Amino acid sequence: MNNKRTLYILFSKTPYQDKVKTRLAKVIGEEQATKVFVNSLSLTLTQLPSFDDQYRFLQISLYSSDQIKYWNQFSTFIQPDSPDLGFRIGQTILANKRNYDQIIILGGDCPLITTDIYLEAEEALNENDMVWGPAKDGGFYLCGFLTKIGEDLFHNIEYSSSQTLLQLLEKVKQRNISYDLLTTCSDLDTY
């Protein structure tokens, strides 16, 4: 464990039926997809590291919700809807980089993530500027970085595609940013 001030940011849609896991919902129905998402989000949040002065948690969502019992551990930032995830990530970095040494972004749709993976991400940031948790579908379930990383790194990326992580890593390499990769995991986008 390091002594850096770490901000964990959960980028998650608020679990309202017909608003989450739309690709999955096409196969199993909206109600079931919402239930799967809520369960996955709950599992993800139970694995977060213990709280102390070093950690802060921020939940990014379009709406507030009392549907997730773990939501109360987050300071909630209700973010306006923007079709560009990279822009939303960039705005979050700008708003928080002065108060933290590193930021770890996670999604709520990777139920296989464990506390050990979070701690491994923190350790990777002792030796690297960035760390990525690759998702099997070509995206990522976790992204950690030192706050010196520019927010524009996340701009002009095709998110929710099989090329997302490859595009991001290409930009990382062009900028000579050191990085490490965690274990590849599945997230819940398709059945």
Buried (B, 14 or more C-beta within 10 A) or exposed (E): EEEBBBBBBBBBBBBBBEBBBEEBBEEEEBEBBBBBBBEBBBBBBEBBBEEEEBBBBBBBBBEEBEEBEBBEBBEBBEBEEEEBBBBBBBBBBEEBBEEBBBBBBBBBBBBBBBEEBBEBBBBBBEEBBBBBBBBEBBBBBBBBBBBEBBBEBBBEBEBEEEEBBBBBBEBBEEEEBEBBBBEEBBBBBEE
